[in-house]
């Protein structure tokens, strides 16, 4: 139970969709197609379709659960309510620890685009401080900034896509269909396609951020499911257009050989002036994803503190701004410390592991619902759960090991906390 006034329902469907889009159309849309092309060639298009199906299955689970439990915390709460305290804790722990690391990485990604050489860490720290300050002032301010960022990112993507197609003359690969498809959709085999599906799934899996804000959405039983599916549909369409456009401009080998495929594609198309626009879009996309992450982390930590899995001190809600201010300030400080002493952009595989556990718990939780709470067929939850397990198998071994260590630390932490609580009673 909160030690201050409850969170206020201020977000409508449009604001919830925008926050979801800000989570999904992050830096991934500017960079994720490179490793996807390396894994699958032009088969990344099949991988994208698989990722969209997996995301839809997981999204329906989140939507169904959010309608029944419209409170802060997302899958942490759903797991506790449907499966028990331990599954809920594992989902919440994986989300908070993994996404704190992801937030540091996203801040450094923003700084890589926006900061002069040598100033990356100070700029990344300033970005985190700014976004924590915006979140501190209330969820309405968060939504307002998200609208600005998402609008600017969509404008940059529109310019980039126009440049690609203008440069190609409307012909795949600029010349022939063979360059567009490379050696064929299945040239890298099904394992490569599944790898690309995993990479692309993580790039637009931020729709769950809407569910973590469930306590601040108006008419949540109607708004949250609608916002989740709308945001996913829009993001999926954007990723499909970008993926096809990149293959049109560069072919699969060209996409696989550049770390900034959209910038390369725009430059190759002859609109060199649009290159800086794409870079600004990528920087803003990173900022938008970071904004949504900070908001989601604060609400999940609030829920965990209310239930005693985090210190109750973090369950406080600001009496004026109606935000979990202590949790947000602590998380912001943790992200800044990580930025100061480490660069996790290449070492956050355990975050992917944590995301899969998070959605696995969500799918199993939704599978247990019945009666008036059931909105979607159970087969979707089975598909989502099976896909989570399958995608774990495509993760690099070091990511799996790091994820297991992360959860082992969490289990130890909660065990010690429960024993201390029991000794006091």
NORBELUR-V505843 format. One record per pair of residues at least 6 apart in sequence whose C-alpha atoms are under 8 Angstrom apart, sorted by the first residue. I is the first residue (numbers start at 0). J is the second residue. D is the distance in whole Angstrom. If there is no record, write none. Layout:
i:I j:J d:D
i:I j:J d:D
This chain:
i:0 j:305 d:5
i:0 j:306 d:7
i:0 j:314 d:8
i:1 j:305 d:6
i:1 j:314 d:5
i:1 j:315 d:6
i:1 j:316 d:7
i:2 j:314 d:7
i:2 j:315 d:5
i:2 j:316 d:7
i:3 j:315 d:6
i:3 j:316 d:5
i:3 j:317 d:7
i:3 j:318 d:6
i:4 j:316 d:6
i:4 j:317 d:7
i:4 j:318 d:6
i:4 j:321 d:7
i:5 j:316 d:7
i:5 j:321 d:7
i:6 j:214 d:6
i:6 j:215 d:6
i:6 j:316 d:7
i:6 j:321 d:5
i:6 j:322 d:6
i:7 j:214 d:7
i:7 j:215 d:5
i:7 j:321 d:6
i:8 j:214 d:6
i:8 j:215 d:4
i:8 j:216 d:5
i:8 j:217 d:5
i:9 j:138 d:7
i:9 j:139 d:7
i:9 j:215 d:6
i:9 j:216 d:6
i:9 j:217 d:6
i:10 j:138 d:8
i:10 j:139 d:7
i:10 j:142 d:8
i:10 j:215 d:6
i:10 j:216 d:5
i:10 j:217 d:6
i:11 j:216 d:6
i:11 j:217 d:6
i:11 j:222 d:7
i:12 j:216 d:8
i:12 j:222 d:5
i:12 j:223 d:7
i:12 j:225 d:7
i:12 j:226 d:6
i:13 j:226 d:7
i:14 j:142 d:6
i:14 j:146 d:8
i:15 j:142 d:8
i:15 j:209 d:6
i:15 j:216 d:8
i:15 j:223 d:7
i:15 j:226 d:6
i:15 j:227 d:8
i:16 j:209 d:8
i:16 j:226 d:5
i:16 j:227 d:7
i:16 j:229 d:7
i:16 j:230 d:5
i:17 j:142 d:7
i:17 j:145 d:7
i:17 j:146 d:6
i:17 j:149 d:7
i:17 j:230 d:7
i:18 j:142 d:7
i:18 j:145 d:6
i:18 j:146 d:8
i:18 j:208 d:8
i:18 j:209 d:7
i:18 j:291 d:6
i:19 j:205 d:6
i:19 j:206 d:5
i:19 j:207 d:8
i:19 j:208 d:6
i:19 j:209 d:6
i:19 j:226 d:8
i:19 j:227 d:7
i:19 j:230 d:6
i:19 j:231 d:8
i:19 j:291 d:8
i:20 j:149 d:7
i:20 j:205 d:8
i:20 j:206 d:7
i:20 j:230 d:6
i:20 j:231 d:8
i:20 j:233 d:8
i:20 j:234 d:7
i:21 j:145 d:6
i:21 j:148 d:8
i:21 j:149 d:6
i:21 j:284 d:7
i:21 j:287 d:5
i:21 j:288 d:5
i:21 j:290 d:8
i:21 j:291 d:7
i:22 j:203 d:7
i:22 j:204 d:8
i:22 j:205 d:5
i:22 j:206 d:7
i:22 j:208 d:7
i:22 j:287 d:7
i:22 j:288 d:4
i:22 j:289 d:8
i:22 j:291 d:6
i:22 j:292 d:7
i:23 j:202 d:6
i:23 j:203 d:4
i:23 j:204 d:6
i:23 j:205 d:5
i:23 j:206 d:7
i:23 j:234 d:7
i:23 j:288 d:7
i:24 j:202 d:8
i:24 j:203 d:7
i:24 j:234 d:7
i:24 j:284 d:6
i:24 j:288 d:7
i:25 j:202 d:8
i:25 j:203 d:8
i:25 j:281 d:8
i:25 j:284 d:4
i:25 j:285 d:5
i:25 j:286 d:8
i:25 j:287 d:7
i:25 j:288 d:5
i:26 j:105 d:8
i:26 j:108 d:8
i:26 j:281 d:6
i:26 j:282 d:7
i:26 j:284 d:5
i:26 j:285 d:5
i:26 j:288 d:8
i:27 j:202 d:5
i:27 j:203 d:8
i:28 j:202 d:7
i:28 j:238 d:7
i:28 j:241 d:8
i:29 j:259 d:7
i:29 j:260 d:7
i:29 j:261 d:6
i:29 j:281 d:6
i:30 j:258 d:7
i:30 j:259 d:6
i:30 j:260 d:7
i:30 j:261 d:8
i:31 j:198 d:7
i:31 j:199 d:6
i:31 j:202 d:7
i:32 j:43 d:8
i:32 j:199 d:8
i:32 j:242 d:7
i:32 j:254 d:7
i:32 j:255 d:8
i:32 j:260 d:7
i:33 j:254 d:6
i:33 j:255 d:5
i:33 j:256 d:7
i:33 j:257 d:7
i:33 j:258 d:6
i:33 j:259 d:8
i:33 j:260 d:7
i:34 j:195 d:7
i:34 j:198 d:7
i:34 j:255 d:6
i:35 j:43 d:6
i:35 j:194 d:7
i:35 j:195 d:4
i:35 j:196 d:8
i:35 j:198 d:6
i:35 j:199 d:7
i:35 j:255 d:8
i:36 j:42 d:8
i:36 j:43 d:6
i:36 j:195 d:7
i:36 j:251 d:6
i:36 j:252 d:7
i:36 j:254 d:6
i:36 j:255 d:5
i:37 j:252 d:8
i:37 j:255 d:5
i:37 j:256 d:8
i:38 j:187 d:7
i:38 j:191 d:5
i:38 j:192 d:7
i:38 j:194 d:6
i:38 j:195 d:6
i:39 j:46 d:8
i:39 j:184 d:8
i:39 j:185 d:8
i:39 j:186 d:7
i:39 j:187 d:5
i:39 j:188 d:7
i:39 j:191 d:5
i:39 j:192 d:5
i:39 j:194 d:8
i:39 j:195 d:6
i:40 j:180 d:8
i:40 j:181 d:7
i:40 j:183 d:8
i:40 j:184 d:7
i:40 j:186 d:7
i:40 j:187 d:7
i:40 j:251 d:5
i:40 j:252 d:7
i:40 j:255 d:8
i:41 j:179 d:8
i:41 j:180 d:5
i:41 j:181 d:6
i:41 j:182 d:8
i:41 j:183 d:7
i:41 j:184 d:5
i:41 j:185 d:8
i:41 j:246 d:7
i:41 j:250 d:8
i:41 j:251 d:5
i:42 j:183 d:7
i:42 j:184 d:4
i:42 j:185 d:6
i:42 j:186 d:7
i:42 j:187 d:7
i:42 j:192 d:6
i:43 j:184 d:8
i:43 j:192 d:6
i:43 j:195 d:6
i:43 j:196 d:7
i:44 j:184 d:8
i:44 j:239 d:8
i:44 j:242 d:7
i:44 j:243 d:8
i:45 j:184 d:8
i:45 j:192 d:7
i:45 j:196 d:8
i:46 j:192 d:5
i:46 j:193 d:6
i:46 j:194 d:8
i:46 j:195 d:5
i:46 j:196 d:4
i:46 j:197 d:8
i:46 j:199 d:7
i:47 j:195 d:7
i:47 j:196 d:6
i:47 j:199 d:6
i:47 j:200 d:8
i:47 j:239 d:7
i:48 j:196 d:8
i:49 j:193 d:8
i:49 j:196 d:6
i:50 j:196 d:5
i:50 j:197 d:7
i:50 j:199 d:6
i:50 j:200 d:5
i:51 j:200 d:7
i:51 j:235 d:6
i:53 j:200 d:8
i:53 j:382 d:7
i:53 j:383 d:6
i:53 j:386 d:6
i:54 j:200 d:7
i:54 j:204 d:7
i:54 j:231 d:8
i:54 j:383 d:8
i:55 j:228 d:8
i:55 j:231 d:7
i:56 j:379 d:5
i:56 j:380 d:6
i:56 j:382 d:7
i:56 j:383 d:5
i:57 j:358 d:7
i:57 j:361 d:8
i:57 j:362 d:6
i:57 j:379 d:8
i:57 j:380 d:7
i:57 j:383 d:5
i:57 j:384 d:8
i:58 j:206 d:7
i:58 j:207 d:7
i:58 j:227 d:7
i:58 j:228 d:7
i:58 j:231 d:8
i:59 j:224 d:8
i:59 j:228 d:8
i:59 j:375 d:7
i:59 j:379 d:8
i:60 j:361 d:6
i:60 j:362 d:6
i:60 j:365 d:5
i:60 j:366 d:8
i:60 j:375 d:8
i:60 j:379 d:8
i:60 j:380 d:6
i:61 j:73 d:8
i:61 j:74 d:8
i:61 j:207 d:7
i:61 j:210 d:7
i:61 j:224 d:8
i:61 j:361 d:6
i:61 j:362 d:8
i:61 j:365 d:8
i:62 j:210 d:7
i:62 j:223 d:6
i:62 j:224 d:4
i:62 j:225 d:8
i:62 j:227 d:7
i:62 j:228 d:8
i:63 j:224 d:7
i:63 j:365 d:7
i:63 j:372 d:7
i:63 j:373 d:7
i:63 j:374 d:6
i:63 j:375 d:7
i:64 j:77 d:7
i:64 j:361 d:8
i:64 j:364 d:8
i:64 j:365 d:6
i:64 j:372 d:8
i:65 j:73 d:7
i:65 j:210 d:6
i:65 j:213 d:7
i:65 j:219 d:8
i:65 j:220 d:7
i:65 j:223 d:7
i:65 j:224 d:7
i:66 j:219 d:6
i:66 j:220 d:4
i:66 j:221 d:7
i:66 j:223 d:7
i:66 j:224 d:7
i:66 j:372 d:8
i:67 j:220 d:7
i:67 j:372 d:6
i:68 j:76 d:8
i:68 j:77 d:7
i:68 j:213 d:8
i:69 j:210 d:8
i:69 j:213 d:5
i:69 j:214 d:6
i:69 j:219 d:6
i:69 j:220 d:7
i:70 j:211 d:7
i:70 j:212 d:7
i:70 j:213 d:5
i:70 j:214 d:4
i:70 j:215 d:8
i:71 j:210 d:8
i:71 j:211 d:5
i:71 j:212 d:5
i:71 j:213 d:5
i:71 j:214 d:5
i:71 j:215 d:8
i:71 j:298 d:5
i:71 j:299 d:6
i:71 j:301 d:7
i:71 j:302 d:6
i:72 j:91 d:8
i:72 j:210 d:8
i:72 j:211 d:5
i:72 j:212 d:7
i:72 j:213 d:8
i:72 j:298 d:6
i:72 j:299 d:4
i:72 j:300 d:7
i:72 j:301 d:7
i:72 j:302 d:5
i:72 j:303 d:7
i:73 j:207 d:7
i:73 j:208 d:8
i:73 j:210 d:5
i:73 j:211 d:4
i:73 j:212 d:8
i:73 j:213 d:7
i:73 j:299 d:7
i:74 j:87 d:7
i:74 j:90 d:6
i:74 j:91 d:7
i:74 j:211 d:8
i:74 j:357 d:7
i:74 j:358 d:8
i:74 j:360 d:7
i:74 j:361 d:6
i:75 j:86 d:8
i:75 j:87 d:4
i:75 j:88 d:6
i:75 j:89 d:8
i:75 j:90 d:5
i:75 j:91 d:5
i:75 j:299 d:7
i:75 j:302 d:8
i:75 j:303 d:8
i:76 j:87 d:6
i:76 j:302 d:7
i:77 j:87 d:7
i:77 j:361 d:7
i:77 j:364 d:6
i:78 j:84 d:7
i:78 j:86 d:5
i:78 j:87 d:4
i:78 j:88 d:8
i:78 j:90 d:7
i:78 j:360 d:6
i:78 j:361 d:7
i:78 j:364 d:6
i:79 j:85 d:7
i:79 j:86 d:7
i:79 j:87 d:4
i:79 j:88 d:7
i:80 j:87 d:8
i:81 j:364 d:5
i:81 j:367 d:7
i:81 j:368 d:8
i:82 j:364 d:6
i:86 j:360 d:7
i:87 j:360 d:8
i:88 j:303 d:8
i:88 j:308 d:7
i:89 j:356 d:8
i:89 j:357 d:8
i:89 j:406 d:7
i:89 j:409 d:7
i:89 j:410 d:8
i:90 j:353 d:7
i:90 j:356 d:6
i:90 j:357 d:5
i:90 j:358 d:8
i:90 j:360 d:7
i:91 j:299 d:7
i:91 j:300 d:8
i:91 j:303 d:7
i:91 j:357 d:7
i:92 j:406 d:8
i:92 j:409 d:7
i:93 j:350 d:7
i:93 j:353 d:4
i:93 j:354 d:7
i:93 j:356 d:7
i:93 j:357 d:7
i:93 j:405 d:8
i:93 j:406 d:7
i:94 j:296 d:8
i:94 j:350 d:8
i:94 j:353 d:6
i:94 j:354 d:6
i:94 j:357 d:7
i:95 j:296 d:6
i:95 j:299 d:7
i:95 j:300 d:7
i:96 j:350 d:8
i:96 j:405 d:8
i:97 j:347 d:8
i:97 j:349 d:7
i:97 j:350 d:4
i:97 j:351 d:8
i:97 j:353 d:6
i:97 j:354 d:8
i:98 j:292 d:7
i:98 j:296 d:7
i:98 j:350 d:6
i:99 j:296 d:8
i:99 j:330 d:7
i:99 j:333 d:8
i:99 j:334 d:6
i:100 j:334 d:7
i:100 j:337 d:8
i:100 j:343 d:7
i:100 j:347 d:7
i:100 j:350 d:7
i:101 j:343 d:8
i:101 j:344 d:8
i:101 j:347 d:7
i:101 j:350 d:7
i:102 j:289 d:6
i:102 j:292 d:7
i:102 j:293 d:7
i:102 j:334 d:7
i:103 j:334 d:5
i:103 j:335 d:7
i:103 j:337 d:6
i:103 j:338 d:6
i:103 j:342 d:8
i:103 j:343 d:7
i:104 j:338 d:8
i:104 j:342 d:7
i:104 j:343 d:5
i:104 j:344 d:5
i:104 j:347 d:8
i:105 j:285 d:6
i:105 j:286 d:7
i:105 j:288 d:8
i:105 j:289 d:6
i:105 j:344 d:8
i:106 j:123 d:5
i:106 j:124 d:7
i:106 j:126 d:7
i:106 j:127 d:7
i:106 j:285 d:7
i:106 j:286 d:7
i:106 j:289 d:7
i:107 j:119 d:7
i:107 j:120 d:7
i:107 j:123 d:5
i:107 j:338 d:7
i:107 j:342 d:7
i:107 j:344 d:7
i:108 j:282 d:7
i:108 j:285 d:7
i:108 j:344 d:7
i:109 j:123 d:7
i:109 j:281 d:8
i:109 j:282 d:5
i:109 j:283 d:7
i:109 j:285 d:5
i:109 j:286 d:6
i:110 j:118 d:8
i:110 j:119 d:5
i:110 j:120 d:7
i:110 j:122 d:6
i:110 j:123 d:5
i:110 j:282 d:8
i:111 j:119 d:6
i:112 j:278 d:6
i:112 j:279 d:7
i:112 j:281 d:7
i:112 j:282 d:5
i:113 j:122 d:8
i:113 j:279 d:8
i:113 j:282 d:6
i:114 j:122 d:6
i:120 j:338 d:6
i:120 j:339 d:7
i:123 j:338 d:7
i:124 j:335 d:6
i:124 j:338 d:7
i:124 j:339 d:8
i:126 j:286 d:8
i:127 j:289 d:8
i:127 j:331 d:7
i:127 j:334 d:8
i:127 j:335 d:7
i:128 j:331 d:7
i:130 j:289 d:8
i:130 j:290 d:6
i:130 j:293 d:8
i:131 j:293 d:7
i:131 j:327 d:7
i:131 j:328 d:7
i:131 j:331 d:6
i:133 j:140 d:6
i:133 j:141 d:6
i:134 j:140 d:7
i:134 j:141 d:5
i:134 j:290 d:8
i:134 j:293 d:8
i:134 j:294 d:7
i:134 j:322 d:8
i:134 j:327 d:8
i:135 j:320 d:7
i:135 j:322 d:6
i:135 j:323 d:8
i:135 j:324 d:6
i:135 j:327 d:7
i:136 j:320 d:6
i:136 j:322 d:8
i:137 j:320 d:5
i:137 j:321 d:6
i:137 j:322 d:6
i:138 j:215 d:8
i:138 j:322 d:7
i:141 j:290 d:7
i:141 j:294 d:8
i:145 j:287 d:6
i:145 j:290 d:7
i:145 j:291 d:8
i:148 j:283 d:6
i:148 j:284 d:7
i:148 j:286 d:8
i:148 j:287 d:6
i:149 j:284 d:7
i:149 j:287 d:7
i:151 j:280 d:7
i:151 j:283 d:7
i:152 j:280 d:5
i:152 j:281 d:7
i:152 j:283 d:6
i:152 j:284 d:6
i:153 j:280 d:8
i:155 j:276 d:6
i:155 j:277 d:6
i:155 j:279 d:8
i:155 j:280 d:5
i:156 j:277 d:7
i:156 j:280 d:7
i:158 j:273 d:7
i:158 j:276 d:8
i:159 j:261 d:7
i:159 j:262 d:8
i:159 j:265 d:6
i:159 j:273 d:7
i:159 j:276 d:8
i:159 j:277 d:6
i:160 j:241 d:7
i:160 j:244 d:7
i:160 j:265 d:8
i:162 j:265 d:6
i:162 j:268 d:6
i:162 j:269 d:8
i:162 j:270 d:6
i:162 j:273 d:7
i:163 j:244 d:7
i:163 j:245 d:8
i:163 j:247 d:8
i:163 j:248 d:6
i:163 j:264 d:6
i:163 j:265 d:5
i:163 j:267 d:8
i:163 j:268 d:5
i:164 j:244 d:7
i:164 j:247 d:8
i:164 j:248 d:8
i:164 j:268 d:8
i:165 j:268 d:7
i:166 j:173 d:8
i:166 j:248 d:8
i:166 j:265 d:8
i:166 j:267 d:7
i:166 j:268 d:4
i:166 j:269 d:6
i:166 j:270 d:8
i:167 j:173 d:4
i:167 j:174 d:8
i:167 j:247 d:7
i:167 j:248 d:6
i:167 j:268 d:6
i:170 j:176 d:8
i:170 j:247 d:7
i:171 j:178 d:7
i:171 j:179 d:5
i:171 j:246 d:7
i:171 j:247 d:4
i:171 j:248 d:7
i:172 j:178 d:5
i:172 j:179 d:5
i:172 j:246 d:7
i:172 j:247 d:4
i:172 j:248 d:5
i:172 j:249 d:6
i:172 j:250 d:6
i:173 j:247 d:7
i:173 j:248 d:6
i:178 j:250 d:5
i:178 j:251 d:8
i:179 j:246 d:5
i:179 j:247 d:5
i:179 j:248 d:8
i:179 j:249 d:8
i:179 j:250 d:5
i:179 j:251 d:7
i:180 j:246 d:7
i:180 j:250 d:7
i:180 j:251 d:7
i:181 j:250 d:6
i:181 j:251 d:6
i:181 j:252 d:7
i:185 j:192 d:8
i:193 j:390 d:8
i:193 j:393 d:7
i:194 j:390 d:8
i:194 j:393 d:6
i:194 j:394 d:8
i:197 j:390 d:6
i:197 j:393 d:7
i:197 j:394 d:8
i:201 j:351 d:7
i:203 j:231 d:8
i:203 j:234 d:7
i:203 j:235 d:8
i:206 j:227 d:6
i:206 j:230 d:7
i:206 j:231 d:6
i:207 j:227 d:7
i:208 j:291 d:7
i:208 j:292 d:7
i:208 j:295 d:6
i:209 j:223 d:7
i:209 j:226 d:8
i:209 j:227 d:7
i:210 j:223 d:7
i:210 j:227 d:8
i:211 j:295 d:6
i:211 j:298 d:6
i:211 j:299 d:6
i:212 j:294 d:8
i:212 j:295 d:7
i:212 j:298 d:7
i:213 j:219 d:7
i:213 j:223 d:7
i:216 j:222 d:7
i:216 j:223 d:7
i:245 j:254 d:7
i:245 j:260 d:7
i:245 j:261 d:7
i:245 j:264 d:6
i:246 j:254 d:7
i:248 j:264 d:6
i:248 j:267 d:8
i:248 j:268 d:7
i:249 j:264 d:6
i:254 j:260 d:6
i:257 j:263 d:7
i:261 j:277 d:7
i:262 j:274 d:5
i:262 j:277 d:6
i:262 j:278 d:7
i:263 j:274 d:8
i:265 j:271 d:7
i:265 j:273 d:7
i:265 j:274 d:6
i:266 j:273 d:8
i:266 j:274 d:6
i:293 j:327 d:7
i:293 j:330 d:8
i:293 j:331 d:8
i:294 j:327 d:8
i:296 j:327 d:8
i:296 j:330 d:8
i:297 j:323 d:6
i:297 j:324 d:8
i:297 j:326 d:6
i:297 j:327 d:5
i:297 j:330 d:7
i:298 j:323 d:7
i:300 j:309 d:7
i:300 j:313 d:7
i:300 j:314 d:8
i:300 j:326 d:6
i:301 j:313 d:6
i:301 j:314 d:5
i:301 j:315 d:8
i:301 j:323 d:6
i:301 j:326 d:6
i:302 j:314 d:7
i:303 j:309 d:5
i:304 j:310 d:5
i:304 j:311 d:5
i:304 j:312 d:7
i:304 j:313 d:6
i:304 j:314 d:5
i:305 j:311 d:6
i:305 j:314 d:5
i:308 j:413 d:7
i:308 j:416 d:8
i:312 j:325 d:8
i:313 j:323 d:7
i:313 j:325 d:5
i:313 j:326 d:5
i:314 j:323 d:7
i:314 j:325 d:8
i:314 j:326 d:7
i:315 j:323 d:6
i:315 j:324 d:7
i:315 j:325 d:7
i:315 j:326 d:8
i:316 j:322 d:5
i:316 j:323 d:5
i:316 j:324 d:6
i:316 j:325 d:8
i:317 j:323 d:6
i:317 j:324 d:6
i:347 j:398 d:8
i:348 j:394 d:8
i:348 j:395 d:8
i:348 j:397 d:8
i:348 j:398 d:4
i:348 j:399 d:8
i:348 j:401 d:7
i:348 j:402 d:7
i:349 j:398 d:5
i:349 j:399 d:7
i:349 j:400 d:8
i:349 j:401 d:5
i:349 j:402 d:4
i:349 j:403 d:8
i:349 j:405 d:7
i:350 j:402 d:7
i:351 j:398 d:8
i:352 j:391 d:7
i:352 j:394 d:8
i:352 j:398 d:7
i:352 j:399 d:6
i:352 j:402 d:5
i:353 j:402 d:7
i:355 j:387 d:5
i:355 j:388 d:8
i:355 j:390 d:8
i:355 j:391 d:7
i:356 j:387 d:7
i:358 j:383 d:8
i:358 j:384 d:7
i:358 j:387 d:7
i:359 j:383 d:7
i:359 j:384 d:5
i:359 j:387 d:6
i:359 j:388 d:8
i:362 j:380 d:5
i:362 j:381 d:7
i:362 j:383 d:6
i:362 j:384 d:6
i:363 j:380 d:7
i:363 j:381 d:8
i:363 j:384 d:7
i:365 j:380 d:7
i:366 j:377 d:6
i:366 j:380 d:6
i:366 j:381 d:8
i:391 j:399 d:7
